Amino acid sequence: MRTLILVSILFFSLNAYSQVLSDININCFRDSQAKFIGGEDALNKFFGLNLQYTKDMSYGTMIGVIIIDQYNKEYKTLMINSLGKSCDNEFNRVVQLTKHKWEKNDSINTLYCVINIEFSYAGSKYFIDYQGQPDFIIGCIQLKIYIDKKIKSDEKLVATVNKYYSEKNYKKALPIINQLIKRNPYYSTFYVMRIKSLLSLGKDATKDYWVLTEFLNERKYIDILNNE
């Protein structure tokens, strides 16, 4: 079997530790930066060499957060865009391998590193839209392995979700929106649709609201959502 894995490494750091994404002030990501020993290229290479893709994993673009204490002893992870338990576990496994490979920083209690990992099937008819990526993202590496598997194109998924969404059939629309966000986690319109769907179904949308307004900095949608 063949698969295509694209790995982009994004660095950020925070001055305070939080296990809840909605508690994070996104502006802290610009204040300081976690530094991997050997630099950005070394971190890119490390993840590229150690990530393993298995048949039970999903595809799309995973965005994970590494949380490191200033003594380089404790490593935790959070997911901004999860592709499922198998991918999350693999991300955490590789993160644990990075222990003692980070530069210490006595002036900051907790460092954060956000990593973008793209798992993409060769020949698939969908494309990652990076136009909405936050401007503080740096670093990129591509690791290619191919998998032959037929999946629906973006166009077909969007047409289907628009149909359900216009009918206000949010229960059927939601799993398709989930799939679109797995593919394109930087496309703000999908988050607006998922937030409305979740709220209409009586479910929590706090994380999506944080991603939309803080991580993607799309605060223009606040009034739209409030007026729905």
N, C-alpha and C positions, 0 to 999 in steps of 0.2 A: 504494500500500500504506500501511497505517496501523499504527502501533505506539504503545505507551504506555511512556514512560520515566519512572521515578521516581528522583530523585537525592537521597540523604541524605548530608550531609557530616558526618563525625565527626572531631574533632581529638584527637590525642594527641602526646606527645613523649617521647623517651627520652634518657638520659644517655650511652648507649653505642651504637655502631653494630653491627648484626648482620645478616647476610644469611640467617640460618637462623631461622625462626620459633620453633622449639623452644628456641632459646637465649635468647629474650626473656622477661624477668620482667615479667609483666603489670602488676605494681604500679607499675612505672615510668611507665605511661601516665597516672597521676594526679599525678605529681610536677611536671610542667611541660607547656606547651602551645605547639605551633607556631602562630604568628600570621601570618595572611595580611594584607597591607597593605589596609586598608579594612575589615577585620573579617570575621566569619563570613558576613554577608550578601553581601559582595563575592566571597568564595570560592564560595559557593553559586551566585551569578549567573554567575561565570566558567565553572564546569563545566557549568552548564545551557546556556550559550550555545555552548560549544565542543564538547561531546560530539556525535558523529555516529553514528547507528545505521544499519547496512547489513544487507542481506538475509542475509549469511552469518553474522551474529552469532547467538548463542544467547539464551535468555531466562532470567530468574531474578534473583537478587540477588548481585551481585559485591561483594566486600569487598577493597579494595586498600590497600596501605601506601605512602605517599610518604616517602622518607628524604632528608633535607636536611642538608648540612653547615652549620656555624655561619657560614661565609662566604658562604652563599647562592650557591654556585657549582656544586655537584655534586648531582644529583637521581637517585635510584634508586628502583625499585619492587619490592615483594613482593606476592604474592597470598595472602590468607587464604582466600577462596572464589573460585575462578576459574570463569568461564563459557566458557572456551576461548580459543584463541590470538587470534582476531579481537578479542574483547572486551578481552583483556589488552593487545594492541597499541594499541587505541584509548585505553585508560586511560593507558598510558605516553606516547602522543602528546600528550594533553592535559596531562599532568604536566610535560612538557618546555616547554610553553607558559607555565607558571607561574614560570619562572626569573626571579629578581630581583623577584618580587612578594611575597616573604616578609620579615618583619621579622628583622633580625639579632639574635642573642642570644649575646653574648660569654661568658656563664657556662655555656653548654651546648654541648658539641662536636657533637652530632647531634640533630636534631629529627625527630620522626615525626608524620605526619598520616595517619590511617586514614579511608578514604572508602568509604561504602556507596552503591552504585548499583543501583537496581532497574529491570530491563527486564521489563515485564509486558504481555502481550497483552490487549487490550480484550476483554471478554466471556469471558475464561478462567475456569474453575471451580476456581481455587486462590487461596489467600489467604496472604500473608506473616504469620507469627506472630512478632511483635516482643516477646513477653513475656519471651523469654530473652535479649534484648539486654543487654550489659553496662551497668551504671549510669553509666558515665562517658561515654556517647555523648551528643553535643550537636550541634545543627544539623540542618536538614532543608529540602529544596526539592523540589518536584515539577514535572517537565517532561513534558507529555502529548503523545504522537503515537501514532496508532492503527494497528494492523495486524490485518487479518482473517485469522485462522488458527485452525483447530481443534486443540486439544491435549487430552490426557486430564486428567480432574479429579484432584485429590489423592486422593479416595476410591478411584478405580479403581487408581491407582498403589499406594496403601497396601495395598489388598486383594491385589494381585498380589505385592507384595514380602513380605507376611506369609505368603502361601502358600509361596513359595520358601524363605523363612527357616525356617518350621516344618518343611519337608522337608530342611533343611540343604543346600539347593541354592544355595550362596553364589555360584557362578559366574553364575547367572541373576539372583540377587537384587541383586548389586553394581551393575550399570548403572542399575537402577531406583532404588536408594538414592542413587546419584550424582545422578540427576535431582531427587529429592526435596530433597536438600541444596542443589542449585543454586537451588531455589525458596525453601527455608526454611533458611538457614544458621544460624539461632539456635535450632533445635529439637534439643535434646540427644539425644533418643532415636534419631534417625537416625544420629548419630555413633557411638553405642554399637553399633548394628547394622552400620555400615560397618567399624568397628574389628574386630569379631568376624569379619566376612566377609573382610577383608583378611588377618588373621592366619591364618584357616582355609585361605586360598589361598596361604599362604606369602609374602605381600606386606608391605611396610613400612607401618606405621600411625602413625609418629611424629608426623606433622603433625596428624592427626585427634586424637591423644591430647592434644597441646598445645592445640588449639582447644577441646576438650571440658573439660579440667581447668583451663586457664589463661584463655583468652579468654572462655569461657562460665562459668568458675568453678564447674563441676559436678563437684567432687571426690568427691561421694557415689558416683559411678559407678566409682571406682577399685577398690573391693573387689569389686563386681559383675564387672568385667572380669577381675580377677585370679583369681576363682573359677570362671570359665567353663572 
